[in-house]
C-alpha cells in the first residue's frame, strides 16, 4: 500500500482522472453498474417501506387533522355553551335579585304585621293591667275607708252611747241573729 502511495506521488502508475470522466473507462462501467444494482435493490426492497412510511405519515396527518377539527368543533360548542351560560347568568342574576327584593318586601310586611299585633297585644295587656290596678286600688281604698269609717263610728258611738242604748243594741242584734237562723249560745 505504501508502494501505491509512493507511485501516485511520483506520478507513475495510473494517469490522473479527468474533470468529468475518470481516465479508465472500465471504472465508469463498473461504478455505474454497481450504482444501478444498489439503486435497484433500494427501490425493490426499500420502495415499499418508504411508500408505507409515506402513506403512514399521510394517514397520521389526516387523522391529526380530523382530530383537530373534532377538537375545534368541541371547543366551539363549549365556547357557545359558556357564552350561553354567561348570557343566562345575567338573566339568572336579575331573577335572583327580583326574588330577593320580593322576599325582603314580604318579610318586611310580615315583621311589620307581627310588630303591630305585638303592640296591640301589649296595649291590651297594659290596659287590662291598668284596669286591674285601678280596681285593686279602688277596693283597697274602699276597705281602708270602711275601716276608717268603722273606727270613726265606733269612736262616735262609744262616746255617745249610754248603758241603756247599749243594752237595746245588744238585744236587737241577738234578735236579728235568731231570726236569721243563727243561735246565740
DRENGUKE-594530 format. One record per residue: z, x, y of N, C-alpha, C, O in turn. Coordinates in steps of 0.001 Angstrom, whole numbers, plus 524288, in hexadecimal, padded with zeros to 5 digits. Each point is the difference from the previous one (the first is absolute). Example, Ala and Ser with C-alpha at 12.3 -4.5 7.8 and 13.67 -1.06 7.14 Angstrom:
BEGIN
81E78833867E9C6800007FC86804A68000080384804B0802998040C7FFED/7FA977FA968042D8003C80334804A6802DA7FCFE80442800A9801FD80454/
***
This chain:
BEGIN
80000803387FB70800007FCC880490800008036C804DB7FD967FEC0803F7/80518805757FB9D8000B803A4804597FA8080231800DE7FE5E800EF8046D/7FECF7FFE07F7377FAB980209800767FC827FC34802EC7FCA4801A080308/804227F9577FC147FCBE7FC1F802B28010D8001B805D47FC6C7FF8D8032E/80872801097FE268015A800198058A7FDC5804E68029C7FE2B7FFDE80472/8020D8045A7F8B67FDF1804DD802267FA1F7FF8D800A57FDD7801B2803F3/7FF867FBFF7F8227FA5B7FF668004A7FE7D7FC668046C7FC2D800FE802BF/806C37FADA7FDFB7FEC77FC4B80430800E48028B8053E7FD2B7FEF6803BE/806B9804587FC8C8011E8028B804EA7FBEC804278013E7FEDC800E880496/7FEED801A17F77E7FC1580407800DE7FAA67FDA7800D57FC68802B5801B2/803047F8677FD2B7FAF37FD8B800C47FCCC8000F7FB1F7FB727FE788002B/806A6803327FB857FD138001A7FB2C800EE7FB197FCE9803227FCB38018F/7FA39802C67FA1F800B17FB7C7FCA37FCC57FB85801F17FB338003D7FFDB/807347FBD8801E37FD587FB3F801BC7FE7380061805A98026E802AB8032E/7F9887FAA07FDE37FE557FFC580568802FC7FBB5802B1801CC7FC797FD44/7FEE28037A807AB803027FC2F803017FD887FAA67FFF37FB4C7FF7D7FF21/807B17FCB1801C27FE457FA95800277FD2F7FEEB805168010A8025C8040F/7FB477F9E77FB887FD4A7FE62804AA8034C7FC048030D804507FE967FE69/7F9907FFB4805EA802E27FC6A8035A8008E7FAB07FD76804477FDCF80021/7F78C7FFF37FD838002D7FAD37FDB180073800657FA1C8036F7FD7F7FDC0/7F94C805827FFA980000800687FA53801E4805617FE5F7FF0F803DE802B3/803A97FC5C7F8CD801908052C7FE2E7FB2F803167FE207FBD97FDC17FF17/804C08072A800617FBBA803647FE877FE1A7FEE57FA837FB598006B7FEDA/808607FE217FDB27FE997FEF57FA967FF407FA2A7FF648039B7FCF8800F9/7F7B1801677FD697FEB77FA7C7FF7F802C07FD9F7FB52801157FB5180018/8001A8079C7FBDA802E47FE087FB7C805627FDFB801B7801F87FC257FDE6/800498066B805CC805177FE52801ED7FF997FAA28026F803A17FCE17FF8A/7F81C801FD803007FF357FADE802677FF7A7FBED7FBBA8024E7FBCB8005E/7FAB6805657FB987FF1E7FC377FBCC8051C7FEFF7FD25801777FB7D7FF39/8013E808937FF39804EA7FF447FD1E8042B7FD7A80378802EC7FCB27FE16/7FD758049F80694803CE7FDA7803967FECE7FA4A800ED8038C7FCC080016/7F75E801F6800A27FE7B7FA8E800F2800E97FCC27FB2D801F67FB9F8005C/7FC9A806837FAF2800CA7FCFA7FB37805D47FF3D7FEF5801877FBCC7FE3A/801C580813802CD805A87FF6A7FF52802157FBDF803C88035D7FCE07FE91/7FAAD803198062F801AC7FC17803DA7FE777FA8A7FE418030E7FC528007C/7F8288032A7FD787FE1C7FAEC7FE35803447FE1B7FB6F8015E7FB667FFBF/7FFED808277FC93803367FE7A7FB7B805617FE44801DB801E97FBEF7FE4B/8008F80707805238053B7FE9E801F47FFC17FAE98030D8036A7FCA97FF6C/7F888802B5803DC7FF757FB30803067FF1A7FB657FC6C802257FBCC800F2/7FAB4804DB7FAE57FEFE7FBBE7FC4F805057FE927FD21801187FB607FF45/801FF808847FF14805017FEED7FD71803B67FD19803B0802A57FC4F7FE6A/7FD868055E8066E803657FD5F803D37FE497FA59800DC8033E7FC7880058/7F7B1802BC7FFFE7FE107FAAC800D6800DA7FCBA7FB26801877FB758005B/7FD77806E47FAFD800697FD0B7FB23805BA7FEB67FED28012F7FB867FEB4/8026580841801B68057B7FF2D7FEAF803387FE55804CD8037C7FCB97FF83/7FB7280561804E1803257FED0804A77FE0E7FB5680306802EC7FDBB80313/7F81E800C17FC1E7FDC87FB96802F4803087FAEC7FF33801807FD7B803D0/7FF71800F77F73A802FC7FB2D7FF368058B8005980249801FC7FC3780235/80074808517FD3F8054A800968022A7FFE07FF84805F0803517FD728025E/7F8CE8050E7FFF67FF847FFA5805B97FECE7FA668019A802297FE09803D2/7FA4C7FF547F92B7FECC7FA8780128804E77FC9E7FF7A8010B7FCA280346/801FE804577F87B804D07FCFF7FF34803E3800EA80478802727FC5C801F9/7FE0C8089A7FF8D8036E80123804737FE207FD35804E5803107FDA7802DE/7F7DD802A67FE047FDBC7FD8F804A7800BE7FA167FFD7801AF7FDA3803D6/7FD077FFF17F7A18009A7FA547FF7E805C57FE698004F801537FBFF80250/8021A807357FB4F805A07FEE88004D801EE8002D805958032A7FCC4801A3/7FAEF806FD8013C80191800618057C7FE077FB4B80307802CC7FDD380340/7F848800957FBA77FDCF7FB6D802B18033B7FB227FEA88013B7FCDA8036B/80020802937F78A803227FB817FE68805728003B80285801FF7FC0B801DE/8005A8088F7FE298052A800978025A7FFCE7FEAF805CA8037A7FD5A80202/7F88780473800A97FF7E7FECF8058E7FF247FA27800E3802277FDB5803A2/7FA9E7FFE77F8EF7FF147FA60800B2805027FCF57FECC801217FC1D80297/801E8805A37F976805067FD747FEE0803CB8009D80494802A97FC4C80187/7FD85808668009980370800E98047C7FE597FCB4804A6803487FDF8802DE/7F788801817FDDD7FE207FCB58044F8016E7FA4C7FF208019D7FD4F803A4/7FDCC800D17F77A801627FA877FEF6805E07FF378007B801B77FBFA80200/80172807D17FC2F805AB7FFA4800A48017980014805C8803787FD24801B4/7F9D68062D8014980110800388059C7FE927FAD680299802C37FE2480378/7F8DD7FF8B7FACF7FE727FAED80235803FC7FBD17FE8C801667FCBB8033C/8006E803617F7E4803FA7FC3E7FE538050D800D0803178026C7FC42801CE/7FF1D808AD7FEC4804B88012C802FD7FF697FE48805AC803B37FE1580266/7F7AB8029E7FFAD7FF107FE5C8056D800617FA1880078802557FE00803B3/7FB5F7FF2D7F88A8004C7FA4880032805A77FE377FF72801A57FC5C802AC/801618062F7F9D9805867FEA17FF67803078012A804FC803567FCEE8019A/7FB8080781800DA8029E80164804DF7FEA27FC26804538035C7FE7D80317/7F7AF7FFEE7FD1C7FE737FC24803F3802AE7FACB7FF078019D7FD5A803AD/7FEDF801287F745802C27FB217FEBA805BF80070801878023A7FC5180225/80032808367FCC080576800D280177800957FFEE805EB803CA7FDDB8020B/7F87C80478800B68001A7FFF8805B47FF927FA7480211802D67FE8080394/7F99D7FE757FA2B7FF797FA88801B0805077FCFC7FEEC801AB7FCC480326/800BB804587F856804F17FD627FEB38043F8017C803E9802E47FCA3801DD/7FD7A808627FF5D803F0801C7803C87FEEC7FDA18055E8039A7FE40802AA/7F774801B37FEE77FEB47FDA780516801517FA3580005801E07FDEC803E9/7FD227FF777F7AB8016B7FA777FF8C805DF7FF448005F801DC7FC5F8028D/80111807197FAE4805B47FFA18004D801EC8010D8057A803B57FD89801D1/7F9C18062B800DB801898011D805647FF067FB3280363803467FE9380339/7F83E7FEF57FC097FEDC7FB3E802F8803E67FBBB7FE88801E37FD2380360/7FF4F802747F78E803D27FC147FE4D8057D80172801C68034A7FC90800AF/7FDBF8087B8001380530801A1801C0801157FDD5805708045E7FE538011F/7F7AF801B480243800BD7FDC580533801267FA2E7FF98803817FE018029E/7F98A7FF4A7FA19800F97FA687FF3B805517FF237FD7E802DC7FC7280184/7FE76806C37FAB08050C7FF7C7FD558047680101803D0803EF7FD3C7FFF1/7FB73806B480358804028012A803EA800A57FB70803B4804657FE8F80150/7F7467FF22800678004C7FB75803828029D7FB687FD3A8031F7FD348025A/7FB9C802057F8A98025D7FBA87FD0C805E4800E27FF5D803157FC5B8009A/7FE758086D7FE348058A801357FF4F802EA7FF4880525804557FDEA80010/7F955803CC8043A8027D7FF3780516800B07FA3A8012D8041F7FE4D801CD/7F7C47FEB47FD26800467FA5C800F3804517FD887FCC28030A7FCD6801F7/7FD388049F7F907804237FDE97FCA88055D801A9801F3803B27FCED7FFE0/7FCC0807EC801EB80504801EB801FD801A77FCF3804D2804917FE9680086/7F7BA8006280308801467FCF6804B2801A67FA757FE87803B87FDE480233/7F9807FFC57FA14801607FAB17FE538056B7FFFD7FD768032D7FC8B8010D/7FDD7807447FBAB80515800537FD7080455800D6804018042B7FDA17FFA5/7FAD0805C48042C803E9801068040B8010A7FB0D8032E8047E7FED680140/7F7687FE438000F800BA7FB30802FF8031B7FC037FCD38038C7FD7B8020C/7FB1D801F57F8F7802DA7FC497FCAB805AF801AD7FF66803847FCB88001A/7FD688084D7FF488054B801FF7FF79803147FF2580508804987FE967FFD6/7F8E4802458049F802A07FF1B80505801737FA3D80091804417FEBE801DD/7F83B7FDC07FC898012D7FA6C800408048D7FEA47FC67803707FCFB80179/7FC99805407F9C8804467FEF67FC5A80532801F780225803FD7FD567FFA7/7FBE78075C80293804D0802388022B801E37FCB480492804AD7FF008007F/7F7B77FF4B802DE801867FCB980474802317FACE7FE18803E97FE2580218/7F9A97FF7A7F9FA801EE7FB087FDE880563800C07FD8C803847FCCF800C8/7FD1C8076D7FC41805128010B7FD9180424800F38042C804657FE1D7FF7E/7FA48804CB804A2803BD8010A804378016D7FAED802C7804897FF268015B/7F7A07FD867FF7A801097FAF48028B8038D7FCA67FC99803967FD7B801FB/7FB6E8027A7F8DD8034D7FCF47FC6D80586802427FFE3803D47FD1780012/7FC92808157FFC28052E802748000D802E67FED08050A804B57FF047FFF1/7F874801148047C8026E7FED78050E801D47FA5280029804417FEDE801F0/7F8857FD8D7FC038018B7FA7D7FFED804C57FF3D7FC84803987FD1F8015F/7FC6D805767FA22804817FFA87FC76804E180232802958043C7FDC67FF84/7FB2A8069A8033D8046B8025D802BB802077FC6B8044C804B77FF6C800BA/7F7997FE29802248019E7FC528041C8030A7FB6B7FDA9803FF7FE578021B/7FA047FFA57F979802A97FB9A7FD7C8056F801A67FE29803C87FD1B800AD/7FC9C807947FCFB80517801E77FE3C803BC800C480486804957FE947FFAE/7F96F803AF8048E80347800E18049D801CD7FAC580239804887FF6C8017F/7F7E37FCBE7FEB8801787FAD280204804147FD7F7FC79803C07FDA6801E2/7FB7D802DF7F8D7803CA7FDCA7FC5B8053E802C2800848041A7FD7F7FFF1/7FBBD807A980091804E1802EA800B4802A47FE788051B804C77FF7B80037/7F8277FFCE803DC8023C7FE618050B802717FAA07FF8D804407FF158020D/7F9147FD537FB43802287FAC07FF46805038003C7FCC7803D87FD6080136/7FC0D805D87FAA0804AC8007C7FCC28047B8026080320804787FE427FFA0/7FA46805C78037B804098026D80346802107FC2680403804AC7FFCA8011C/7F7B77FD2C8010A801877FC12803E1803877FBE27FD82803FD7FE868023E/7FA867FF9D7F914803287FC147FD468054D802467FE88804057FD698007F/7FBF0807917FDA6804F48027F7FE9B80372800AA804C7804B57FF0B7FFC5/7F8EF8029D8049D803098009F804C98022E7FAC8801CA804797FFAF801BD/7F8597FC2E7FDD7801E07FAD08018B8046F7FE437FC79803E47FDD3801CF/7FB7C8032D7F904804247FE7C7FC5A804F7803158010E8044F7FDDC7FFFA/7FB0580742800F78049380338801318029E7FE2980504804CA7FFC780060/7F7F97FEEB80374802177FE24804FF802E87FAD37FF49804307FF3280239/7F9837FD497FA9D802907FAF27FEFF80531800CD7FD31803EE7FD858013C/7FBF8806127FAE5804D6800F27FD158042E8023F80391804857FE5D7FFDB/7F9E98056C8035D803C4802658038E801F27FC12804108049B7FFD58015E/7F7A87FD028007F801687FC01803D3803A67FBFB7FD85803B17FE328027F/7FB47800687F894803647FC417FD4D805718023A7FF66803E17FD3F800AF/7FC66807EA7FDFE80519802757FF7E802E47FFF780534804AC7FEE580045/7F8608025B803E7802717FFFD8052A801CD7FA85801918043C7FF488022A/7F86C7FCE27FCAE8015D7FA9A80157804C37FE4B7FCDB803947FD8F80217/7FC6F803C17F8D4804757FE7C7FCB9804ED802B2801F68042C7FDA680069/7FB308076F800CD8048E802EF801FB801F07FDBB80517804B27FF61800D1/7F7917FF5F802A9801847FDBE8050D802617FA987FF31803D27FE9880290/7F9E47FE627F9DC802027FABC7FEFD80573800537FDB2803677FCE880169/7FD7D806CC7FB0E80528800967FDB6803FA8017080430804637FE0B8001E/7F9E08057E80357803988018E8042F801487FB5580386804827FF2580172/7F76C7FDDB7FFE7800D77FB7480366803517FBF67FD1E803AC7FDCE80232/7FB01801417F8E9802D47FC047FCF9805A2801C37FF27803A17FCDC8005A/7FD178083E7FE8480551801E37FF09803517FF5F804E2804AD7FEF77FF8A/7F91B8019D80524802FA7FF82804C7801187FA4480146804337FEB7801F6/7F81A7FDE57FCF4800767FA918019F802367FC747FBB2800E07FB5D800ED/7FFFB806A97FAA1801967FCAB7FBA8806047FFC07FFAD802BC803F58001B/7FF0F7F7627FF848059D7FF677FF3F801007FEB57FA4C7FC407FF807FD08/808847FFF3801558016A7FF2E7FA907FDE87FAF07FDCC7FE1D7FFF07FB94/802287FBCA8075B7FE417FAFB7FE167FA207FFF77FF477FE287FDC67FC29/7FECF8048D807497FA59800327FF9C7FE85803597FB447FC3D7FED67FD3D/806BB80547801E17FED7803597FB79800D27FCEF7FAFA7FCD28006D7FC6B/8073D7FC96803388011C7FCF67FB4C7FBBD7FC047FF197FE687FF2D7FB8A/7FFB17FE51808987FBC87FC2C7FF927FAF58029C7FE177FD397FDD27FCBC/801A1806C3805467FB4D802CD7FE5C8004E8017F7FA457FC1C7FF927FD36/808538022480101800A5801737FA927FF517FB3B7FC997FD7D8004F7FBE9/804B87FB30805B57FF847FB337FCFE7FA5B7FE357FFC47FE3F7FE4F7FBDB/7FEED801FC808477FA837FE6F800167FCC1803797FC717FC707FE2C7FD56/804D7806E4802A77FD1D803A77FCCE800EF7FED37FA417FC58800177FCE1/8086A7FED6801BC8013B7FED57FA8D7FD617FAF87FE667FE137FFA57FB9B/801C37FC6D807C47FD837FB077FEDF7FA26800D77FF477FDA77FDB87FC7A/8000180578806C67FA5C800F07FF7F7FEC1802DF7FAF07FBDE7FF297FDB1/807B8804428008C7FF1F802C27FB21800697FC3A7FB6B7FD068006B7FC3F/806AE7FBDC80408800977FC3E7FBCA7FB487FC6D7FFB57FE377FEB07FBBB/7FFC87FFC1808B07FB887FC88800007FB0A802BE7FE237FC797FD737FDF5/80335807B6802BA7FB64802D67FE1A80078801847FA567FC4F8021C7FDC1/8081F7FCDF7FFE4800B4800F67FA68802BE804E17FED480031801777FB6C/801F98013B80840802E1804C47FF01805B67FE827FFFB801E57FD6880394/800C3804347F878805817FEAF7FFB680337804288028F7FEDF804A77FF86/805327F9AA8033B8037B803A6802AA80485801047FC6B802527FC457FE0B/7FEF68082E8010F804438014C7FC738047D8020E802F680401801537FDB1/
***
